[in-house]
Amino acid sequence: MREDRQRLDKWLWFARFARTRSLAARLASDGFVRVNGSRVENPAKGIGIGDVVTVAAPHGTLAVRVLDLGLRRGSAPEARLLYDDLPGAARPDSSPE
């Protein structure tokens, strides 16, 4: 893979969207992740700086823009530097009544 790209599962783990890399891979393979609006089922999908990653979690949906690819899994404040929250993207899971 080119140096300006990183595997989606690795980035999700570095950015602390999953506790383990295997859980990050499962998020992608189970269809809970979108990259630039397209559903991703391959954890090895390459992402780059500027891509929009959307993660659907039980507590809500979070959309972020990739700011950096990261070199390792660091502390939470360090992981937070890898992405920028998109306005209005963090929505609690709610169903219309």
C-alpha positions in Angstrom: 0.0 0.0 0.0 1.2 3.5 -0.8 2.6 5.6 2.1 -0.2 8.1 1.8 -2.8 5.4 2.5 -3.5 3.2 5.5 -5.6 0.2 6.1 -9.0 1.2 7.4 -8.9 -1.3 10.3 -5.5 -0.1 11.4 -6.6 3.5 11.3 -9.8 2.8 13.3 -7.7 1.1 15.9 -5.1 3.9 16.0 -7.9 6.5 16.3 -9.5 4.4 19.1 -12.8 3.6 17.4 -12.2 0.0 18.5 -10.3 -1.5 21.4 -8.5 -4.1 19.3 -7.5 -4.2 15.6 -9.6 -7.4 15.1 -12.7 -5.5 16.4 -11.9 -2.7 14.0 -11.7 -5.2 11.2 -15.0 -6.7 12.2 -16.7 -3.2 12.3 -15.7 -2.8 8.6 -16.4 -6.4 7.5 -19.9 -6.3 9.2 -20.7 -3.1 7.2 -20.7 -0.6 10.1 -18.2 1.7 8.4 -18.5 4.0 5.3 -15.7 5.9 3.6 -16.7 8.9 1.6 -20.3 7.7 1.7 -19.6 4.2 0.4 -20.2 1.2 2.6 -16.9 -0.7 3.2 -16.8 -4.4 3.9 -13.1 -4.9 3.3 -11.0 -4.0 6.4 -7.9 -3.6 4.1 -9.5 -0.7 2.2 -7.0 2.1 2.0 -7.9 5.5 3.4 -6.1 8.8 3.2 -6.0 12.2 4.6 -9.1 14.1 3.8 -11.4 11.0 3.6 -14.6 11.1 5.5 -15.1 8.0 7.7 -18.5 7.3 9.2 -18.9 4.7 11.9 -22.3 3.4 13.0 -22.2 2.4 16.7 -25.0 1.2 19.0 -25.0 4.6 20.8 -25.0 6.7 17.6 -23.3 7.5 14.3 -20.1 9.5 14.2 -18.6 11.0 11.0 -15.0 12.3 11.0 -12.5 13.7 8.5 -9.1 12.0 8.5 -6.4 14.5 9.4 -3.5 12.1 9.8 -2.8 8.4 9.4 -0.8 7.8 12.6 2.2 5.6 13.2 1.0 3.8 16.3 -1.8 3.4 18.8 -1.2 6.1 21.4 -3.1 7.8 24.2 -6.6 9.1 23.7 -5.4 12.7 23.2 -2.9 11.5 20.6 -5.6 9.5 18.8 -7.9 12.6 18.8 -5.3 14.3 16.5 -6.0 11.8 13.8 -9.5 13.1 12.9 -11.8 16.1 13.1 -15.5 15.7 14.0 -17.8 16.8 11.3 -20.5 19.3 12.4 -23.9 17.6 13.1 -22.5 14.1 12.5 -22.6 12.8 16.1 -26.2 11.7 16.5 -27.6 9.6 19.3 -29.4 6.6 18.1 -33.1 7.6 17.9 -36.0 6.2 16.0 -38.8 8.4 14.7 -42.1 7.7 16.4 
